[in-house]
Amino acid sequence: MHMRKDKFVLGAGGLLTGAVNGLFGGGGGMIVVPFLTAVAKKPPLSAHATAILVILPVSLVSGIFYLINGYFDAEMFVAISAGVTFGGFLGARALNLLSAGEATVIFAAVMFAAGIRMIF
């Protein structure tokens, strides 16, 4: 019974993550990383790595809906894709060099900066 409850909680976290990502076109990682560390009690580095893989399918699904509804900008996509791909590679490599505490502090700082930026 305990395992069933855990799967339900993880599924509910996934639902929230998908909804946030679909609604805002991103940001699911800001939900799933704290969820995995606080609720699922996963180590921060595992939570960050899992978040990246979890966001891939939800981003694809959300992207398809954005494309269907005419929100897609091909020129912007081409210009940004190379940088995002290379940046993702560098970030994944850097994650191996960080302690769990360092990764958590950097993630919190980025989330804080994004929140402040959105307010102003």
N, C-alpha and C positions, 0 to 999 in steps of 0.2 A: 504493500500500500504506500509506503514511503516513497518508493521509486516512482510511482504513478503521480504523486503530488509534486515531486521534483520535475518531472517531465511537463506537468501542467504549468508550473511556475516558469520554466524555461520557455515554453510555448507562448505564455502570456507576455513575457519579455520580448520575444521575437515579434509578436503582434504589434506591440508598442513601437519597437524599433522600425519595423516595416512601415507603419503608419506615419511616423515622423519622417522617415526617408522619402516616402512617396509624397507627402504633403509639401515638404520643403526642398525636395530635390537633393537631399543629402542631410548629413547630421545624425544619421543613425548610429554612427560610432560614438557620438556623445551620449547616447542612451545605453548602448550595449556594453561598453567598457565598464562604466560604473555599475551596471546591473550585474555583469559577470563577476566583478570583484566583490561587491557588497552582498549580493543576494546568493549567487552561486558559489561564492567563496573560492574563486579561481585566482591564481597568482596573476599579478598585473601583466607580465610579459605574455602569458598565455591568453589573457583577456584581450590584449591588443591584437595579437596574431589572429585569434578567433574572430574578432570584430571585422578585420579586413576580409576574411573569407566569407563571413555572414553577409556583409554589405554587397558583395559581388552580385549574387542573384537578385536581391531586392533592387539594386541599382539598375540591373538589366530590365527587370519588369517595369519599374518606374520610368526608365528611359523609353521603353516602347510606348507607354501611354503618352509621354510628352511628345514623342515623334508623331504619333497618330493625331494628336490634338494641335499640331503645328507649332509647337514651342521650340523645336530643334533649330539650331543655327549651325549649318554645316561649316561655314567659314571659321566660326569661333571654335568648333569642335576640332578641326584640323590643326589650328594654331595652338591650342592648349594641350592636345593629346600627347605630343612628344614630350613636353615638359612634365606633365603628370606622370607619364610612364617612367621617365628617368628619375623623377623625384620619388616615386613609389619604390623604385629599386634602391635608391640611396637610403630612404627611410627604413626599409626592411633590413638593410645591411646595418644601419646604425642601431636598430633595436637590439641586435646581438651584442653590441658594445656597452649597453646601458644596464645598470642595475634596476631592479623592480622599483625602487624608490625614485631613482632618477627619471625613469619613464613616466611614473605617476605625476611627479612634479611638472615635467614638461607638458604632459597632457593637460593637467589642470591649468597651467599658464596659458596654453593655447585656447582652451575653452573660455577662460576668463577674458582674454583679449578679444575673442570673437564676440562674446556677450557685450563687452564695453563698446566695441565697434558698432554693433547692431543698435545700441541705445543712442549713440551719437552719430 
